[in-house]
Amino acid sequence: MEFDKENMPKHIAIIMDGNRRWARAQGKPASFGHKEGAKTLEKIVRYANKIGLEHITVYAFSTENWKRAEEEVSALMLLLQNYLDDYSKRADSENIKVKILGDITALSPKMQKSIINCMERTKNNTGVVFNIALNYGGRDEITRAVKKIATKVKEGEINVDDINEELISNELYTVGQPDPDLVIRTSGEKRLSNFLPWQSTYSELLIIDKNWPDFNEQDLDNAIIEYQKRTRKFGAN
């Protein structure tokens, strides 16, 4: 696929929606949909790296997802842990840098170990930065940032007048990374669902009426082409 190289998005974020309904449509349990969704994710991240995307962020597990059935949550956590362990083993051959966005302290010790190991093994890779939003909530992220800043004010490290957008951005999980140029949501739902609310203020939004396990490389190509057709104004006329 030929893209306008001067207008490539640097950062694409994806709300991977529709695993469960995809599974239900086939008379399968939710865990089957999540497994197929994981296969799709691996394929898309590899492709993103191949075409030269700099950052890709996916919504893997939100702070609200704990409300789901315990069996489904346990299966999803095991799937994610195996996914991270597998990436760690392939770190030297794939050149993908993995980062986790979210509160990992609420996760099991085994999952935390897998996360730390995967990030450590891939930290020097120079390909696409692959952000996995895991136990992530946008409001929770901003609340944590505010608490950190409030502590710095209380301890005299900064003054209230020092607080600005840059300071807040530097306390978020995505510190040092560009905001998403494009946010894609699959399954046809038209909401952000607490995903990167600070970072996506001026992101282009694209809703795709296809469940995540059916998303493919051509869909990503089409999303980039659609992005390149748009004129980003950032509040200007």
C-alpha positions in Angstrom: 0.0 0.0 0.0 1.3 3.4 -1.0 0.8 6.1 1.7 1.5 9.8 1.8 4.8 9.5 3.7 4.6 13.2 4.6 1.3 12.7 6.3 1.7 9.4 8.2 0.1 9.2 11.7 2.9 8.9 14.3 0.5 7.3 16.8 -2.6 5.1 16.3 -4.7 4.0 19.2 -7.2 1.2 19.0 -10.2 0.2 21.1 -10.3 -3.5 20.3 -14.1 -4.0 20.7 -16.2 -6.9 19.7 -14.4 -10.1 20.8 -17.3 -11.3 22.9 -20.0 -10.6 20.4 -17.9 -12.2 17.7 -17.6 -15.3 19.8 -21.4 -15.3 20.6 -22.2 -15.1 16.9 -20.4 -18.4 16.5 -21.9 -20.0 19.6 -18.5 -19.9 21.4 -17.6 -18.7 24.9 -16.1 -15.2 25.4 -12.6 -16.7 26.0 -12.6 -18.0 22.4 -13.2 -14.5 21.1 -10.4 -13.1 23.3 -8.0 -15.7 21.9 -8.9 -14.9 18.3 -8.6 -11.2 19.2 -5.1 -11.8 20.5 -4.1 -13.4 17.2 -5.5 -10.3 15.4 -3.5 -8.0 17.7 -0.3 -9.8 17.1 -0.8 -9.6 13.3 -1.7 -5.9 13.4 1.2 -4.9 15.6 3.7 -6.7 13.4 2.2 -5.0 10.4 2.3 -1.6 12.1 6.0 -2.2 12.7 6.5 -3.2 9.0 4.9 -0.1 7.6 6.8 2.2 9.9 4.3 3.4 12.5 6.1 4.8 15.5 3.5 4.2 18.2 0.4 1.9 18.5 -1.7 1.8 21.7 -4.4 -0.8 22.3 -7.1 -1.0 25.0 -6.6 -4.5 26.4 -8.2 -4.3 29.8 -9.9 -1.4 31.5 -10.4 -0.6 35.2 -14.1 -1.3 34.6 -13.5 -4.7 33.1 -13.1 -6.2 36.6 -16.9 -6.1 36.7 -17.1 -8.9 34.2 -17.6 -12.6 35.2 -14.7 -13.9 37.2 -14.1 -16.8 34.8 -13.8 -14.4 31.8 -11.5 -12.1 33.7 -9.2 -15.0 34.8 -9.1 -16.4 31.2 -8.3 -12.9 29.8 -5.5 -12.3 32.4 -3.9 -15.7 31.6 -4.1 -14.9 27.9 -2.5 -11.5 28.4 0.3 -13.0 30.6 1.1 -15.7 28.0 1.1 -13.0 25.3 3.6 -10.9 27.2 5.8 -14.0 28.0 5.8 -14.9 24.3 6.8 -11.4 23.3 9.7 -11.6 25.8 11.0 -14.7 24.1 10.8 -13.1 20.7 12.2 -9.7 21.8 15.5 -10.1 19.9 13.9 -11.0 16.6 10.9 -8.6 16.3 12.4 -5.2 17.3 9.1 -4.1 18.9 9.2 -2.1 22.2 6.5 -3.0 24.6 5.2 -0.6 27.3 2.3 -1.1 29.7 -0.1 1.8 30.4 -2.1 1.3 33.6 -1.9 0.4 37.3 -0.1 -2.9 37.4 0.0 -3.0 41.3 -3.6 -4.4 41.2 -2.5 -7.4 39.1 -1.2 -10.7 40.3 2.5 -11.1 41.2 3.0 -13.4 38.2 1.4 -10.9 35.8 3.5 -8.1 37.2 6.6 -10.2 36.8 5.7 -10.9 33.1 5.1 -7.2 32.5 8.4 -6.1 34.0 10.3 -8.8 32.2 8.7 -8.0 28.8 9.3 -4.3 29.1 12.9 -4.9 30.2 13.6 -7.3 27.4 12.2 -5.0 24.7 13.3 -1.6 26.1 16.2 -1.2 23.6 14.2 -2.2 20.6 13.9 0.6 18.0 10.8 -0.4 16.1 7.2 0.5 16.9 6.4 1.4 20.5 3.6 -1.0 21.4 1.6 0.4 24.3 -0.8 -2.1 26.0 -3.4 -0.3 28.2 -3.8 -2.9 30.9 -5.9 -2.2 34.0 -6.2 1.3 32.5 -8.8 4.0 33.0 -8.5 7.5 31.7 -10.0 9.2 34.7 -7.9 7.1 37.0 -4.8 8.1 35.1 -5.6 11.8 35.4 -6.5 11.4 39.1 -3.2 9.8 39.7 -1.4 12.6 37.9 -3.3 15.2 39.9 -2.3 13.5 43.2 1.4 13.4 42.1 1.3 17.1 41.3 -0.5 18.0 44.5 2.2 16.1 46.5 4.9 18.1 44.7 3.1 21.3 45.5 2.7 20.3 49.2 6.4 19.3 49.5 7.4 22.6 47.9 8.9 21.1 44.7 6.7 23.3 42.5 4.3 26.2 42.9 0.6 26.1 41.9 1.4 28.6 39.1 3.8 26.0 37.6 1.0 23.7 36.8 0.3 23.6 33.0 -0.7 21.1 30.3 2.9 20.0 29.8 3.4 19.3 33.5 0.2 17.2 33.6 1.2 15.3 30.4 4.5 14.5 32.1 2.7 12.7 34.9 0.6 10.5 32.6 1.5 6.9 31.5 2.3 8.2 28.0 5.0 10.6 29.1 7.4 11.2 26.3 5.1 9.9 23.6 3.1 11.9 21.1 -0.7 12.0 21.5 -2.7 9.7 19.2 -3.3 11.1 15.7 -6.0 8.6 15.1 -8.2 6.6 17.4 -9.9 3.5 15.9 -12.8 1.7 17.5 -14.1 -1.6 16.1 -17.6 -3.2 16.4 -19.4 0.0 15.5 -19.7 1.5 19.0 -19.3 5.3 19.0 -17.6 6.2 22.3 -14.2 6.4 23.9 -15.1 4.4 27.0 -12.5 6.1 29.3 -9.7 5.5 26.8 -7.0 8.2 26.7 -9.3 11.1 27.4 -6.5 13.6 27.9 -4.3 12.4 25.0 -7.1 12.0 22.4 -8.5 15.6 22.7 -7.6 16.4 19.1 -7.3 12.8 17.7 -9.2 11.9 14.6 -11.8 9.3 15.4 -12.7 6.4 13.1 -15.5 3.9 13.9 -15.3 0.6 12.0 -18.4 -1.7 11.9 -16.4 -4.9 12.2 -15.6 -6.9 15.3 -12.0 -6.9 16.4 -11.2 -10.6 15.5 -12.1 -9.8 11.9 -9.9 -6.6 11.7 -7.0 -7.1 9.3 -4.1 -5.3 7.6 -6.2 -3.9 4.8 -8.5 -2.3 7.5 -5.5 -0.6 9.0 -4.4 0.5 5.5 -7.9 1.9 4.9 -7.8 3.7 8.3 -4.5 5.4 7.5 -5.8 6.5 4.0 -9.0 7.9 5.6 -6.8 9.7 8.1 -4.8 11.2 5.3 -7.9 12.5 3.6 -8.8 14.6 6.7 -7.7 18.1 7.5 -6.7 18.4 11.2 -7.5 21.9 12.5 -6.7 21.7 16.3 -9.4 24.2 17.0 -8.4 26.6 14.2 -10.8 27.7 11.4 
